[in-house]
Every structure is written in structure tokens, then in C-alpha cells.
Amino acid sequence: MTATRTELVPFDQALETYDPVMGLEVHVELNTASKMFCGCSTVFGAEPNTQVCPTCLGLPGALPVVNGKAVESAIRIGLALNCSIAPWSRFARKNYFYPDMPKNFQTSQYDEPICFEGWTDVTIETDEGPQVFRVDIERAHMEEDTGKSLHVGGATGRIHGADYSLVDYNRAGIPLIEVVTKPIVGAGKYAPQVARAYVASLRELVKALDVSDARMEQGSMRCDVNLSLMRKDADVFGTRSETKNVNSLRSVERAVRYEVERHAGILDAGQKIVQETRHWHEDTGVTTSGREKSDAEDYRYFPEPDLVPVAPSEAWVEELRTTLPEPPAERRARLQGEWGYSDLEMRDVVGAGALDLIEATVAAGATPTSARKWWLGELARRANDTGAPIDELGVTPVQVAEVQALVDAKRINDKLARQVFDGLVAGEGTPEEIVAARGLEVVSDDGALAAAVDRAVEANPDVAAKIRDGKVAAAGALIGAVMKEMRGQADAGRVRELILEKLA
């Protein structure tokens, strides 16, 4: 019997009795051009079942061949996580049945993973300020993804209540790296934040390595949250639950918190935790029971007879080590120092996924301040309005730098720059072409501006009188009138000068 929502114990109250123990299993889809064991395309979003072959469908007689690029990516991930790289590893068959797994077994790695015994540090905000928390990595192993079941006719998209189900095998065989932590203990009340920070750090790492797009919303990176509670006076872990396929950073944090409250409710009631998988419901913020969780022996692992062992040479591993990028945390610290951003500004940049974009914009000639202003202001707003990732708006860092150069040259102002961004998003050409086509260039002709000032003064005699009496702040109203008449294409500074000269 499992607890209902009414049996939850508040998070802070639960921690008075129990210590949370977490284990995080993150699946990362690699961005290889072909699948793990065949040559089928991995392009996302293709028509269902158009990227399949006898091998990834598990048809009799089809033989798999290991994707060398996937092995290379696995090793680079392992090295970046400070793992040891096995000189000899092999694949195994993990036997279980799912409709979206046509072979009835998953080709994975079991007792001989390619990467093992690593660690990574994450930084979280605590009551005492930022603190570094070390997460130990047990293993990072290679495997293949399953297909995808689509349940039709229900209200939730889940099998419950559906009229029928369909299976898309395009995803079957996509290369996966599963990164498994050792039990994470000692996080206490910060366990949800540690879980979120770890997954965020891993996502940042694989993107920096350019081995995955790590788009959690598309399922190319997803986290299984294992959680148990251990009484404070105990020395053995409790029974764990495994919340499957959590696909956002926010949900990882919420799932940990919810499971702490649920476990505590069950334990306080004198009941036992069921070792099971659970489903996460984003809309309600709760988990529900999936299936009882099997132990490893239930999967009847045995070595894959159709694949040769993977035995990377030491020289190749060291060659790959030289390709590792600057660690993301070190890079963030360096860029923050170079750009002069505050901690809050840097967190906003990272949170918006704009770090690479701003770095490229600065490299294209913009100042860090202007680059941040456009990407986190105008362009982040557009991304939010359209639901598109900020790097898929169709605006490049070079174009942002060009827009800022036009502003710096006073050929356009900030208001007109926003119209240029409209044109860029609409694909109307370069910033220069958009300014020309839309007639956006600032009017710098003093004759035209002076005439507009005359009309503004004539239409607003009370305001003009105040300025003549020394109330210079009132000039804003006349500037606004001129800007409106000029459709925003006037140099506001020059307009102000002309107004004050006229009314002096």
C-alpha cells in the first residue's frame, strides 16, 4: 500500500526524523549521426518508423556493429567526470519486455562499464552562502534507447484511459550514456537543490563537450530519481523508489522533495516502502506507482555474443583527454571576471541558456553589457513569447553585435533596434538591410528636427511656459511629442538640445 497525498509529511518535519539518500541516473542521448549499432539516422522529429532497419528492429539474423563515435563520446564524458576509463569493457543483454523494445532485451553495459569511479563538484546556495557539494560517480556506461509508445484517446497521453497505443521505433537504438551516481548522502535539507544542481551541471558539461544537445524537454536528457530515507539513528539505507524520466531541472528538484514527504508519510504510519518505479506528474507535482522495481539479477544479464569487447588504447584515451574543453564552472568564473557581471547577472545568463550566445556576441565586437542587454531583454522575451529556445530565434550573435554597432553609431536608437530584431526574427535580411528596407535610420537633419520642435512647442504652450520658467524636466513631454511625430526616428539627445535652445 502506498501513501496518498493526504499522508504526506511536510518536508522540514520529515528531515527531523530522516536523512534523504539519493541516487541519480541520467540518460544522455548522444548526437551521433547514426544509431548505436546500425547506420540509421538519428534526426529528431522524423515521420514515425522511417528511421529503422532490421538491426534496430531486432529482426532475426541482423547483426549490430558498435558506433565508434559513440564510444569516443562516452570516453570524453567519462574523462570530464574524472572517471577511470576501462581498458576493456563489453556489452550485455538486459532482458525485459516492453512494447517499445522490439528485441525484448536492451543492449547495455552491466558489470563492465566503459567509465567508472569518477566525481564532479556542484555549487548550491545555502543559508551560509554558496557551497560546493561533491557528487561521486559510480559509472557511465553505453547503451541504446528504446522506441517510444504513443497512447491515443486519453486525456493525459498516458496508457490509462487511452483507446489504443502506437509505437514509433525511430528512437530505438539511439546511443545513450547513462551516468549513475553513488548514493548521495549528507545533503539534508539541500537534497532537492543538490539534485537539480547536479543535473544542471551534467547538462552543461555534455553541451560543452558537444556530445549531446541535452534538451530535456525533448527527452534527449532525462533523469531517474532514486530516493530513500534513512532514520537519523540508523546506519543502513532505506528502501528506495525510482521516479522515472523526469525531464526538467525544476521537476528534478520537486520530485526529490515530494518523495521525501511521501516516504516520511509511509514510514511514520508504520508501513513499508515499496521498491518500485514511479511516474512523475508535472501538472500536479506528485508521483504515482509504476511497477515494482526489479533487482539486477531479475534482468538476467549475459554478455552480448554479437558484439566484440570495447578496448580503447591508452594512447587514444589520452588523445581524447586533450580534446576536453575548459570545465564549465571554471569557464563561467573566468567569463564573469572578464565581463564584470554580478553573481546574480551571471546566474540569469546561465539560467537563460545565453552564455555561449553572449560570449560569441562579445567576440563579434559588442560590449558584455550590451550583449547581455539584448539577449536577456529583447531576445529572451521573444523566446518566452514564442516558446522557442533562445538560440533558435533565427538571430545570430554576429547580428546582435551589428545591431549594437548601429546604435553606437547613432544610426538607430534602442527603440528602432527592437524593430530591427523584429526583422531579423522574420528573416528579412541583415541589420543593415532591415534598417534600409524599413526606413529606420535616425533622422539627423536639424532642419526637420527643428520644424518638429516648433510644432511641439506650439501644440503644448503650458509645457513650453514651464521650461521658460526654468523647469527643464518638463522638456520630456516635448521630446515625447517630437519622437511620436518622427515615429521614434529622432535622436532624443539632439531634440532636447533644440528644445532648450528654442525656449532659452
C-alpha positions in Angstrom: 0.0 0.0 0.0 1.3 3.4 -0.9 0.6 6.8 0.7 -1.9 9.2 -0.7 -1.2 12.9 -0.9 -3.1 13.5 2.4 -0.5 11.3 4.2 2.5 13.5 3.2 4.7 14.8 5.9 5.9 18.3 5.4 9.5 18.4 4.1 11.1 20.2 7.1 9.2 18.0 9.5 10.4 14.8 7.6 14.0 15.9 8.0 13.7 16.0 11.8 13.5 12.2 11.7 15.1 11.1 8.4 18.1 11.8 6.2 17.4 11.6 2.5 19.6 9.4 0.4 19.6 10.0 -3.4 20.8 8.2 -6.4 20.6 9.9 -9.7 20.6 8.1 -13.1 20.8 10.5 -16.0 20.4 9.2 -19.6 22.0 11.3 -22.2 21.2 10.8 -25.9 24.4 11.3 -28.0 24.3 13.5 -31.0 25.9 11.0 -33.4 24.6 11.0 -36.9 23.7 7.3 -36.8 22.4 4.9 -34.1 24.4 2.9 -31.6 24.6 -0.4 -33.6 23.4 0.4 -37.1 23.5 3.2 -39.7 20.0 4.5 -39.3 19.6 8.3 -39.0 19.1 9.9 -35.6 17.5 13.1 -36.7 14.8 14.2 -34.3 11.2 14.7 -35.4 11.1 12.4 -38.5 7.9 10.7 -39.5 7.3 7.6 -37.3 9.1 4.4 -38.2 11.0 6.0 -41.1 14.4 5.6 -39.5 14.6 1.9 -38.8 16.3 -1.2 -40.2 16.5 -4.9 -39.3 19.2 -4.2 -36.7 17.4 -1.6 -34.6 14.1 -3.5 -35.0 15.8 -6.7 -33.7 14.9 -8.8 -36.7 16.4 -12.3 -36.9 19.8 -12.5 -38.4 20.6 -8.8 -38.1 24.0 -8.1 -36.6 24.9 -5.0 -34.6 28.2 -3.0 -35.1 29.3 -0.5 -32.4 29.3 3.1 -33.3 32.9 4.4 -32.9 31.8 8.0 -32.5 29.5 7.0 -29.6 32.4 5.2 -27.9 34.5 8.3 -28.3 31.8 10.5 -26.8 31.4 8.1 -23.9 35.1 8.2 -23.1 35.1 12.0 -23.3 32.2 12.2 -20.9 33.9 9.9 -18.5 37.1 11.8 -18.6 35.3 15.1 -17.9 33.7 13.4 -14.9 37.1 12.4 -13.6 36.3 8.7 -14.2 38.7 5.9 -14.9 38.4 4.5 -18.4 38.2 0.7 -18.6 40.9 -0.7 -20.9 38.4 -3.5 -21.7 34.6 -3.4 -21.5 31.8 -5.2 -23.2 28.1 -5.0 -23.8 25.5 -7.2 -22.2 21.9 -8.1 -22.9 19.4 -6.7 -20.3 16.4 -8.9 -20.6 12.9 -7.4 -20.1 9.8 -6.8 -22.2 8.4 -3.5 -23.3 6.3 -2.9 -26.4 8.7 -0.2 -27.5 11.8 -2.5 -27.2 11.5 -4.9 -30.2 14.3 -7.2 -29.2 12.9 -7.9 -25.8 16.3 -7.0 -24.4 18.3 -3.8 -24.3 21.9 -3.9 -25.3 23.6 -2.2 -22.4 26.7 -2.5 -20.2 26.4 -4.2 -16.9 29.4 -5.3 -14.8 32.0 -4.0 -17.2 31.1 -0.3 -18.0 33.5 1.8 -20.0 33.8 4.6 -17.4 33.8 4.2 -13.6 34.7 5.8 -10.3 34.5 9.5 -11.0 33.3 12.7 -9.4 32.0 16.2 -10.1 31.5 19.2 -7.9 28.3 21.3 -7.9 27.7 24.6 -6.2 24.4 25.3 -4.4 23.1 28.3 -2.5 22.8 27.7 1.3 21.9 29.7 4.3 25.6 30.3 4.7 26.2 31.3 1.1 27.4 29.3 -2.0 28.8 25.9 -1.0 30.4 23.2 -3.1 29.0 19.7 -2.9 30.9 16.7 -4.3 28.9 14.1 -6.2 30.6 10.7 -6.7 30.0 8.9 -9.9 29.7 5.2 -9.8 29.7 4.6 -13.6 28.9 5.9 -17.0 28.0 3.2 -19.4 26.9 2.9 -23.0 23.5 1.5 -24.1 20.8 2.0 -26.7 17.5 3.9 -26.3 14.1 2.2 -26.7 11.4 3.2 -29.1 8.5 5.5 -28.0 4.9 4.5 -27.2 2.2 6.9 -28.1 -1.1 6.4 -26.2 -4.1 7.8 -28.1 -7.5 8.8 -27.0 -6.9 9.5 -23.3 -6.9 12.9 -21.6 -3.3 12.7 -20.3 -1.4 10.9 -23.0 -0.7 8.0 -20.7 -1.9 4.5 -21.3 -4.6 4.8 -18.6 -7.8 5.8 -20.4 -6.3 5.5 -23.9 -8.2 3.9 -26.7 -5.2 2.4 -28.3 -1.4 2.7 -28.5 1.1 3.2 -31.3 4.8 2.6 -31.3 7.5 4.7 -33.0 10.8 2.8 -33.3 12.7 5.8 -34.7 14.3 6.3 -31.3 15.1 2.6 -30.8 18.9 2.3 -31.0 19.8 5.9 -30.4 23.1 5.9 -28.5 22.7 6.6 -24.8 25.2 7.2 -22.0 23.8 6.5 -18.6 25.6 8.3 -15.8 24.9 6.8 -12.4 25.9 8.4 -9.1 26.9 6.7 -6.0 24.4 7.2 -3.1 24.3 10.9 -2.3 24.2 11.3 1.5 24.6 14.3 3.8 22.7 16.8 1.7 20.0 17.1 4.3 17.5 19.9 3.5 19.5 20.8 0.5 18.9 17.5 -1.2 16.5 18.9 -3.8 18.9 21.7 -4.7 21.8 19.3 -5.0 19.9 17.1 -7.3 18.9 20.0 -9.5 22.4 21.5 -9.5 24.0 18.1 -10.4 21.7 17.5 -13.4 22.2 21.1 -14.5 25.9 20.7 -14.2 25.8 17.4 -16.2 23.7 19.1 -18.9 26.1 22.0 -19.1 29.0 19.5 -19.3 27.7 17.4 -22.2 26.8 20.5 -24.1 30.2 21.9 -23.6 31.7 18.6 -24.9 29.3 18.9 -27.9 28.2 15.3 -27.5 24.5 16.0 -26.9 22.0 18.8 -27.2 20.8 17.7 -23.8 17.2 19.0 -24.4 15.3 17.7 -21.5 12.0 18.9 -23.0 12.6 16.6 -26.0 13.8 13.7 -23.9 17.4 13.7 -25.1 18.4 14.0 -21.5 16.2 12.6 -18.6 16.8 11.8 -15.0 15.6 8.8 -12.9 15.5 10.0 -9.3 16.2 7.2 -6.7 15.3 8.2 -3.2 15.1 6.6 0.2 15.0 7.8 3.7 17.3 6.7 6.5 16.4 7.2 10.1 18.9 9.5 11.8 19.8 6.8 14.3 20.2 4.1 11.6 23.2 3.0 9.6 21.6 1.3 6.7 19.8 2.8 3.8 16.0 2.5 3.5 14.1 1.1 0.6 14.2 3.3 -2.4 11.7 4.4 -5.0 12.7 5.3 -8.6 10.9 8.2 -10.2 11.4 7.7 -13.9 12.2 10.0 -16.8 12.0 13.4 -15.0 12.6 15.9 -17.8 13.2 19.3 -16.4 15.5 20.7 -13.8 12.6 22.1 -11.8 10.9 18.8 -11.8 14.0 17.0 -10.5 14.0 19.3 -7.5 10.3 18.9 -7.0 10.4 15.1 -7.4 13.0 14.8 -4.7 11.0 17.0 -2.3 7.8 15.1 -3.0 9.3 11.7 -2.5 10.9 12.8 0.8 7.4 13.9 2.0 5.8 10.7 0.7 8.3 8.3 2.1 8.1 10.0 5.5 4.3 9.7 5.5 4.5 6.0 4.9 7.3 5.3 7.4 5.6 7.4 10.1 2.5 5.4 9.6 4.4 2.2 10.3 4.2 1.0 6.7 6.9 -0.2 4.4 8.2 1.5 1.3 7.6 -0.5 -1.9 10.6 -0.8 -4.1 9.1 0.4 -7.4 9.3 2.7 -10.3 7.1 5.8 -10.2 5.7 8.2 -12.7 6.2 12.0 -12.2 3.2 14.2 -13.0 4.3 17.7 -13.9 0.9 19.3 -13.6 0.1 18.1 -10.1 3.7 17.8 -8.7 3.1 14.2 -7.4 4.3 10.7 -8.3 2.2 7.6 -8.8 3.1 4.0 -8.8 4.6 2.4 -11.9 5.8 -1.2 -11.5 7.7 -3.0 -8.8 11.4 -2.4 -9.3 13.4 -5.4 -10.4 16.8 -6.2 -8.9 19.7 -6.6 -11.3 19.5 -10.4 -11.3 15.9 -10.2 -12.5 17.2 -8.8 -15.8 19.2 -12.0 -16.4 22.1 -10.0 -17.8 24.5 -12.0 -20.0 27.3 -10.9 -22.3 26.2 -9.8 -25.8 27.5 -12.5 -28.1 27.2 -10.4 -31.3 29.5 -7.6 -30.3 33.2 -7.6 -29.7 34.5 -6.0 -26.5 35.4 -2.3 -26.5 39.1 -2.0 -25.7 40.3 1.6 -26.1 44.1 2.0 -26.2 45.7 4.2 -23.6 47.1 6.4 -26.3 43.6 7.0 -27.7 42.2 7.8 -24.3 45.0 10.4 -23.7 44.4 11.8 -27.2 40.7 12.3 -26.3 41.7 13.9 -23.0 43.4 16.7 -24.9 40.1 17.5 -26.6 38.2 18.3 -23.4 37.0 21.9 -23.2 37.6 24.2 -20.3 35.5 22.9 -17.4 32.1 24.8 -17.4 32.5 26.0 -13.8 36.0 27.4 -14.5 34.8 28.9 -17.7 31.8 30.7 -16.0 34.1 32.1 -13.4 36.6 33.3 -16.0 33.9 35.0 -18.2 32.2 36.6 -15.2 35.5 38.1 -14.2 36.2 39.3 -17.8 32.7 40.7 -18.2 32.3 42.3 -14.8 28.9 40.6 -14.2 27.5 40.3 -10.7 26.7 36.8 -9.4 23.0 37.5 -10.0 23.6 38.6 -13.5 25.7 35.6 -14.3 23.1 33.2 -12.9 20.5 34.9 -15.0 22.7 34.5 -18.1 23.3 30.8 -17.4 19.7 30.2 -16.5 18.6 31.7 -19.8 20.9 29.4 -21.7 22.6 32.5 -23.2 26.2 32.1 -22.0 27.5 30.8 -25.4 25.5 33.4 -27.3 26.8 36.3 -25.2 30.4 35.0 -25.5 30.0 34.9 -29.3 28.4 38.3 -29.3 31.2 39.8 -27.4 33.7 38.1 -29.7 31.9 39.8 -32.6 32.5 43.2 -31.1 29.7 44.1 -28.7 30.4 45.0 -25.1 29.4 42.5 -22.4 26.9 45.0 -21.1 25.1 45.5 -24.5 25.3 41.8 -25.3 23.6 40.9 -22.0 21.0 43.7 -22.5 19.8 42.3 -25.9 20.0 38.6 -25.2 18.4 38.7 -21.7 16.0 41.5 -22.5 14.6 41.7 -26.0 15.5 38.3 -27.3 14.7 36.3 -24.1 11.3 37.9 -24.1 10.7 36.9 -27.7 11.9 33.3 -26.9 9.5 33.2 -24.0 6.6 34.6 -26.1 7.2 32.1 -28.9 8.2 29.1 -26.8 11.3 28.7 -28.9 14.8 28.2 -27.4 16.7 31.4 -27.4 19.3 30.0 -29.7 16.6 29.1 -32.3 15.1 32.5 -32.8 17.0 33.0 -36.0 19.1 35.8 -34.6 22.9 35.2 -34.5 25.5 36.7 -32.1 27.1 38.5 -35.1 23.8 40.1 -36.0 23.3 41.3 -32.4 26.7 42.8 -32.4 25.9 44.5 -35.7 22.7 46.0 -34.3 24.6 47.3 -31.3 27.2 48.9 -33.7 24.3 50.7 -35.4 23.2 52.0 -32.0 26.7 53.1 -31.1 27.0 54.9 -34.4 23.7 56.7 -33.5 22.2 55.5 -36.8 19.4 53.9 -34.8 18.3 54.1 -31.2 17.2 51.3 -28.8 13.6 51.7 -29.9 14.4 51.3 -33.5 16.8 48.4 -32.7 13.8 46.5 -31.4 12.2 46.9 -34.8 15.4 45.6 -36.4 15.1 42.5 -34.2 11.6 42.1 -35.5 13.0 41.9 -39.0 15.8 39.5 -38.0 13.3 37.1 -36.5 11.2 37.4 -39.6 14.2 36.6 -41.8 14.2 40.0 -43.6 18.0 40.1 -44.1 20.9 41.7 -42.3 20.5 44.5 -39.8 21.7 47.0 -42.5 19.2 45.7 -45.0 16.4 45.8 -42.5 17.2 49.4 -41.5 17.2 50.4 -45.2 14.1 48.4 -46.1 12.0 49.7 -43.2 13.4 53.2 -43.2 14.5 53.0 -39.6 17.6 55.3 -39.7 17.5 58.1 -37.1 16.7 61.5 -38.6 19.7 63.7 -38.0 18.6 66.6 -40.2 18.5 69.6 -37.8 16.1 71.3 -40.1 13.5 68.5 -39.9 14.0 68.2 -36.2 13.7 72.0 -35.6 10.4 72.0 -37.5 9.1 69.2 -35.4 10.2 71.0 -32.2 8.4 74.1 -33.4 5.2 72.2 -33.8 5.5 70.5 -30.4 6.1 73.9 -28.7 3.1 75.4 -30.5 0.9 72.5 -29.5 2.0 72.5 -25.9 2.2 76.1 -24.7 1.8 75.2 -21.0 4.8 72.9 -21.1 6.8 75.5 -23.0 6.0 78.1 -20.3 7.3 75.8 -17.6 10.5 75.3 -19.4 10.9 79.0 -19.9 10.4 79.3 -16.1 13.3 77.0 -15.5 11.5 73.7 -15.1 13.8 71.9 -17.5 12.4 68.4 -16.5 9.2 69.3 -18.4 11.2 69.0 -21.6 10.4 65.3 -21.6 6.9 65.9 -22.7 8.0 67.9 -25.7 10.7 65.3 -26.5 8.0 62.6 -26.4 5.8 64.7 -28.8 8.6 65.1 -31.2 9.6 61.4 -31.0 6.0 60.4 -31.7 5.8 62.7 -34.7 9.1 61.3 -36.0 8.0 57.7 -35.3 10.8 57.2 -32.9 13.4 58.0 -35.6 14.8 61.1 -33.9 17.9 61.5 -31.8 16.4 62.2 -28.4 19.5 63.9 -27.2 19.6 66.3 -30.1 15.9 67.0 -29.8 16.4 68.0 -26.2 19.2 70.4 -27.2 17.0 72.0 -29.8 14.1 72.4 -27.4 16.2 74.1 -24.7 17.9 76.3 -27.3 14.5 77.4 -28.6 13.0 78.1 -25.1 16.1 79.6 -23.5 
